[in-house]
Amino acid sequence: MIMKKNSRTYPMSQRHNLVKISDFAKIPEGSFSSLDFIASLPDIHAGKTIRKVISAITNAARNRKTVIIGLGAHVIKCGLSPWLIKLMRAGVVSGIALNGAGSIHDFELAFCGETSEDVAKELAAGRFGFVEETGAWMGEAFSEGAKNHHGMGKSLFEYMKKNPEKFPNRDISLLWNCGMMDIPCTVHVAIGTDFIHLHSLVTGESIGATSFRDFEIFCDQVETLEKGVYFNLGSAVILPEVFLKAVSRAHNSDKHLNGLTTVNMDMLPQYRALTNVVKRPSIGVGEGYSITGHHEIMFPLIAMAVLEGTAGTFQ
């Protein structure tokens, strides 16, 4: 017979437990609102994080602090423009930052109600990137904007305003709505990354002048992010890099962004976004949060809760 060695044990009451029933999902009775739903989530991991993110945006909006959303093109292709526009109209969002592809999708939706070509199908045929209207019209807008010392976002808005007959679907456009509400919509371009750069009417001079002007506008906005929120929504490279440089300029100008909240949300964790949005900018001044999930599901949940939480604030 094997004699089992006695082990030392201790009472459960003395053990520190990481999971508690009090943190479990709380299901409200009867009908419930988006805030009830968020409150029902477990106070664990992402459940805790999403509540903190919603609270940060809601508090910033209530106190009229700056809330900037930087987004990748995929967010527009996922059909989320109506939620972003709703947040702007509600007085929650102070600025929108787009990469070059984001401005293209937004612009195409405004003039034809469709976007996102089949790259694999058109590439071998020599047609990818050579649709006439997008390249020609955006090229004209950039050239005119450069002459007037406008940023790229304002240049595209002014082109829509000057040629309304070409843009029957402009009400769904972020560029258009930002312009109409006098909210900065900046566009940050890397040369050669967007198909319109292949068009003869799109020049390096006009891209450089207008996008660089938008960088300056974006930097000015970032300087106002004390107790505000920067939300990086689906941009893996361009906007995290641009944001980090804007934060550096803010500190160099003695704007130290105390109380800053940074948020990154994407389908997969990305190095630059986690490093240049969530971690580095918040060190010593605020908090950074990361949420992983599909934009078309997660962002409407956050938007609904923020809108409910700020209802009546701006009336």
WOKA-V470562 format. One record per residue. N is the residue number from 1. SS is DSSP state (a for helix, b for strand, c for the rest). Layout:
BEGIN
n = {N N}
ss = {SS SS}
END
This chain:
BEGIN
n = {1 2 3 4 5 6 7 8 9 10 11 12 13 14 15 16 17 18 19 20 21 22 23 24 25 26 27 28 29 30 31 32 33 34 35 36 37 38 39 40 41 42 43 44 45 46 47 48 49 50 51 52 53 54 55 56 57 58 59 60 61 62 63 64 65 66 67 68 69 70 71 72 73 74 75 76 77 78 79 80 81 82 83 84 85 86 87 88 89 90 91 92 93 94 95 96 97 98 99 100 101 102 103 104 105 106 107 108 109 110 111 112 113 114 115 116 117 118 119 120 121 122 123 124 125 126 127 128 129 130 131 132 133 134 135 136 137 138 139 140 141 142 143 144 145 146 147 148 149 150 151 152 153 154 155 156 157 158 159 160 161 162 163 164 165 166 167 168 169 170 171 172 173 174 175 176 177 178 179 180 181 182 183 184 185 186 187 188 189 190 191 192 193 194 195 196 197 198 199 200 201 202 203 204 205 206 207 208 209 210 211 212 213 214 215 216 217 218 219 220 221 222 223 224 225 226 227 228 229 230 231 232 233 234 235 236 237 238 239 240 241 242 243 244 245 246 247 248 249 250 251 252 253 254 255 256 257 258 259 260 261 262 263 264 265 266 267 268 269 270 271 272 273 274 275 276 277 278 279 280 281 282 283 284 285 286 287 288 289 290 291 292 293 294 295 296 297 298 299 300 301 302 303 304 305 306 307 308 309 310 311 312 313 314 315}
ss = {c c c c c c c c c c c a a a c c c c c c a a a c c c c c c c c c c a a a a a a a c c c c c a a a a a a a a a a a a a a a a a c c c c b b b b b c a a a a a c c c a a a a a a a a a c c c c c b b b b b a a a a a a a a a a a a a c c c c c c a a a a a c c c c c c c c a a a a a a a a a a a a a a a a c c c c a a a a a a a a a a a c a a a c c c a a a c a a a a a a a a c c b b b b b c c c c c c a a a a c c c c c a a a a a a a a a a a a a a a a a a a c c c c c c b b b b b c c c c a a a a a a a a a a a a a a a c c c c c c c c b b b b b b c c c c a a a a a a a a a c c c c c c c b b b b b b c c a a a a a a a a a a a a a a a c c c c c c}
END
